[in-house]
Amino acid sequence: MYQEIWRQPQVVKWVQIILDSYRKFLGKELIQRSGDALKDSENLFHANFVVFSHNNDPDPLYNYANKKGLQLWEMNWEELLKTPSRTTTEPLLREERERLLQQTVEKGFVSNFEGIRISKTGKKYHIKDITLWNLIDEKGEFCGQAATFSQWERLE
């Protein structure tokens, strides 16, 4: 089900933006880079931590999740690409999320925050030690934001 997503040319290109932007804003690598964009795409997709990104639309849509992220949000790739990123946050917490996104736009990245997120089927998760960073394309243009985390806990 997931095995071919990372091979798609647009995914390989987007992963390079995610990885390059992480290095630019955080001064370190998200994964060990191989020098091969396809291999890096495969490694990020199968990493043992979650990575998501969304575009820069006024109501941003998800445009990437690795395998762990898709499993956690209980979505397939096609569903993910149609999902506004705000919908995985409880309505009462969306204002806080918007402030965080704006803070990231201004600073380049924020880290060490936590929040409650919701999967497609309504499961709630407390996610921790999140890093959120801006995505900059090859022209130097802002094109979205990405987040990563490796700690989460299912809430009842």
N, C-alpha and C positions, 0 to 999 in steps of 0.2 A: 504494500500500500504506500509506504513512504520512500521506498528505495530509489526511485528515479527523480525525485523532486530536485535534489541537489545538482543533478546533471543539466537541468534546463539552462540554456545560455543566459537568460535574464536573471536567473537565480545566482549563477556563478558571478555575474557582473555585480549584482546587488551585494553579495557577500563580500566582495572586495571593498565596496563602499563602507560596509559595516566595519570590517577589519581595519581599513585605513583610517577611518574616522575615530575609532577607538584609540588607535596608536597616536593620532594627532592630539586628541583631547586629554587622554590619560597618560601618555608617555610610556606606554608598555603595550604588549601584545595581548589580545584576548585569547588567542590560541597560538601554539607554535606554528609559525608560517613555514610552508614547504618551498615556496618559490613557484609553485604550480597552482594556478587559480582553481582548477577543477578539484585537485586534492584538498585545498583549503576549504572549498565549499562542502566537500564530503565530510571533512573533519569537523567543521562547525555544525553541520546538520546532525551528526552523530555524537556530539559532545555530551558529557554527563551533567550539564547545567543548561538552564533555559535561556534562550535568546529570542526576542521578539523585535520587530520594527514596524513602524507605520510611516505613511507618506506625509506630505506637508499640506494636505487639503485642509480647509477650514474645519471640517469634521473628519480627522484623519482615519484612514482605513489601514488595517493591518496589511502588510505586503511581504512579511517574512516571519516564519517561526521555524525553529529547528524541531527535530523529532520530539524531544522532551517537552517543548512548548505546546506542540500540537496535542500530545497525549494529555498534558495537564489541562488545557482548555477544552479537551474532548471535541476537537474539530478535525476535519480533513482539510487539505490544502485549499480546495475550492471554497469551502465555507469560510475559512480564514480570510481569504482575499476579498470577501464581501462584508466583512465585519468591521464596523467602526470600533476603534480601540477603546472608546469611552464605555462601550457596553459590557466590558469585563470588569467594570468598577460599579459598586452599588451607587444608585442615584444620589444618596445623601453625601457620598464621598467624592462626587465628581468635581465639585468646586475646588477641593483640596488638590485633586489630580491636575486640574487646569493650572493652578498656581505652580505646581511642581514642574509641569511642562514649560511654562513661561520662564521659570527660574533657570531651567536647563538651556533654553534659547539664549538667555542673557549671559550665562557663565560657561557654556560649552558642555558641561556635564555636572551631575550631582551624584553623590554616592552615599551609601550607608543609610538608606531610608527603608521603610517597610510599609505595607499596606494590605488591605483585604481585596481580593479579586475573586471573580466568579466565572466558573466554566459554563459552557453552552447548556449543560443540563442543570445548572443552578448550584453545583457544589461550590462551597466557599473555601478559600485558601488564604491563610496568613502568609504572605511572602515577605522575606527578610533579606537584608543586606543587598538591596537592589542598587545597581548602577544604571543611570540613564544618561545618554549622550546624544549630541546632535550628529546628524549625518550630512556630510559634505560630498557632493559629487566631484567628478574629475575636472569640472569647470570652476570649482570652488564655490558652488551654489548650495545653499541650505536645501535639503531634499527630504528631510524627515528626522525621526529620532528612533533610537534603539534602546533596549533595556536588557539586562542580564541579571540573573540571580540563580543561586544554587540551593537556597534554603526555603522550604515551604512546609506548611503544616495544614492538614485538612481540619476545618472547623465543622462542628456538628450543626 
